[in-house]
Amino acid sequence: MTIDINCDMGESFGHYRIGNDAAIMPYISSCNVACGFHAGDPFVILNTLKKALDNKLAIGAHPSYPDLQGFGRRKMSIPLPELSAIITYQISAMKGMVESLGGQLSHVKPHGALYNDIAQSEILSNMVIETIQAINPSLHLVGSANSITETLCIQKGLPFIGEFFADRNYLNDGSLVPRSEPNASLETPELIAKRAKDFVLNGIVKSIDLQDLHLEAQTICLHGDNPNVLSIAQEIKKTFSDHNIDIKCV
């Protein structure tokens, strides 16, 4: 069995260091690089892309609301044409930087509040899909499994990759427990690795109320800003190896 593991990366900014990207890269198969609107800067982005190419990772753009102070995790009300321009700018910049290094952009994964908002909004999903298609219709959109976004991607012919969060708890409706809640995230590497393994083998994850959720996901997300992410990635790779699960990009 095979599964992709993706990680949000390039989220340092100036003198601020977030994550341990270089150490994590050997344990994953794809990465989503911050485009500068919630984190990252041109120098950080360029160095992250170079390391990702050296590690033969699939590279994605990780656009967000323009929210540096809130790390892209605050909902924002922006007129659709303006938001489309903001997203176009971020993806296009990332695409150009990857290509300048001899690589190719493979996917787009919206970040934070933007990710959650499009998963629940047909209007926002349509806008993001059409924005991506205008740049390159062969780009994949990584989004919440079983979401409105997935349905619309299928209808509009944009390749979609469903995502499972091994380090986040789910509500009964399949959405993530809000980060404002104390039980939103899991921290123990062994527990997260077991959860990821069980999902790959069975396609099921337990909700916060212990209900079975069936998710059609082809990639597992790790959060690069999690202080324990390296230990989590190492434990997942060990657990997967023990159960003959290969980590491979979609």
N, C-alpha and C positions, 0 to 999 in steps of 0.2 A: 504494500500500500504506500501511496505517496501523498504528501500534503505540503503546501507552501507555508512558510512562516515569514511574515513581514514584520518590520519594526519601523517606527517613526524615528527619523534621525535628522541630523543637521540642525538641532534646535539650540545650539549655543549662539551667543550673540555678543560681539565685541569681547570684553573681558569676562563675560559670564559664561560659565561652562555647565552644560546640561548633558547628562548621559555619558556613555563610554562607548561611542560608536565603533571605533576600531577594534575593540576587544569583542564586541558582540557579533560583528559581521561574519566570522567563521561559523556561527551557529544558526544562521538564517539563510533564506534564499532570495528574498526581495526586500527592498527598503523604500520608504516614502520620505522624501527630503523636503523639509520646511522651505517655503518659498520667500520668507522674509516678512510676511504680514502678521504672523503670530510669533515667529522666532526665526533665527538664522540671519545671516548677512552674506553678501557676495563672497567674501573670503572663506567663510565657514562652508557655504554651499559648494564652492569649487573643490575644496579639500575633501569634503564628504563624498562628492561624486567620484573623485580620483580613487579614493579608497574602495568605494563600491564597485567600480570597474575592475580594480585589482582583484577583488574577491568574487568577480563574476556574478554579481547580484543583478536581478531585475530592478530597474530604477523607476520610481514613480514620483510625480509631483504631488506635494501635500499642501494644497492651497487652503486658505482660511478667510474668515472675516478679517478686516483690518483692525486687529486687536492685540497689539504688542503687550499692553499692560495686563490684559486678562488672559494672555497665552491662548487666545482664540477660543476660550471656553465660555464666553458670554454671548447670549443671543443678541443679534443686532437687526434692526429694521432698516433695510436699504432698498431703494427702488430697484426693480429687477434689471433695467438696462445698466444701471451703475454697478450692481453686483456682478453682472455678466462681464463687464469690462474689467473689474477687479480680478475676477477669476481668470479671464483670458490673459491678462498681464502676467499673472503668476505662472500659469502653465507654459506660456510662450517663452518666458525667461528661462524656466527650467529646461525646456526642450532645447533651446539654443545653447545653453551651457553644456548639457550632456553631449550634444552633437559636436560642439567645439573640441571635445575630448575624444571624439571618435566613437561614442556610444549612441544608443537610441533610447528614447523615453518609451517605457512599456505601458504605464498605467497612470491613472489619476486617483488619488484617495483624498477626498475632502477631510479637513481636520476639525475636531472638536465640535463646537456648537453648529457649524455649518453641516458637518456630517450628520448630526442628529436631526437637524431641521429638515434636510432634504429627504431623509428617510420617512418623514411624517407628512410631507407636503408634495402633492402632485405638481403644483405650480413651480416650486423650487426645483424639483427633480427634472422636470421638462427643461427648465432654463439651463441647468448644469449639463444635461445630456446634449442639448443643442449647442452649447458653448464648446464642449469637448469635440463634438462632431465637426464644428467649423474649423478647428485647429488640425485634427487628424482623426478621422472616423474609425481608424483601426486601434486607437488607444482603448485600453480596458478601463472601466470604472469600477473601483473597489468600494463596496458599500455594505450596508447592513443586510444580512441574509433574510429572506422572506419579507422584504420591505416593498413599499410603493416604488422605490427607485429600481429595484430588480424587475418588477413587472413592466415598468415603462421602458427600461433598457431593452427588454425582450421585444416589446412592441415596436420600438424605433430602430432596432438593429445595431445597438451599441453593445459590444462585448462587456459582460458583467462578471465580476468575481465576488461571490458572497463571502462575508467575513465573520469569523467567530473570535470572540474575545476570551482568551483563557484566563486572564487576570481580572475580569470584571464579572460582577453578579448580574443576573437577568431578572426582570419582572415576568409575571405570568404571560404577558402579551408579547414577549420576545424582545422587548426594548431593554436597554441597559438601566440598571438602578442609577439614579442621578448621583453625580459626584458629591452633592451636598449631603447625601445620606451617609451615615457612619459605616454601613456595610456595602458600600459601592464596589470596593476593590478587594482582591485577595492578595496576600503578601507572601505566603509560605511557598517556596519553590517546589517542594514535594507535592503539595496539594494542587498547585497550578499544573504541574507536569502530569499528574494523574488525571486531572480534569481534561487536559488536552488529549491525552491518550484515549480516554474513554469516549471522547467525542469523535475522534478519527475512526475508532473501531465500531462505534454504534450510531453515530449521527445524532446523538441525544445529549442534552445538557440539562441539569436540574435547575429550575428557577429558584429564586430566593425562598419560595414557599414549597420547594421540593416537588414541583410539578415537572413532568417530562416535556421538554421543548425539542421539537424536531427541526433542525436547521440545515438548509442546503448551503454549506459553506465549503469553499475550496482553499481558503487561506486562514491562518491563525495569526492574530495580531499580538505583538508584545509592545509595551510602551517604553520607549527609550528613556523617558524622564523618570521612570521608576527606579529608585536607588538599588533595588534588588534584581534589576533586569538581567545582569550578567549571570548571576546564580540561577535565575529562572531559565534562561536560555540553555545553560549547561545541563541543568537537570532534565529539561525537555528532550534535549538531544540524547542523553543517556537512556531515558525511559523509552524513547522512540526506537533507539537501536536495539534495546532488549526485546521489543515487540515487532521487529522487522518493518518499521515504518520509515520510509525514506523522506528526507526533507528536500523538496525540489520545487522550483518556481512553476507557476501555472503555464 
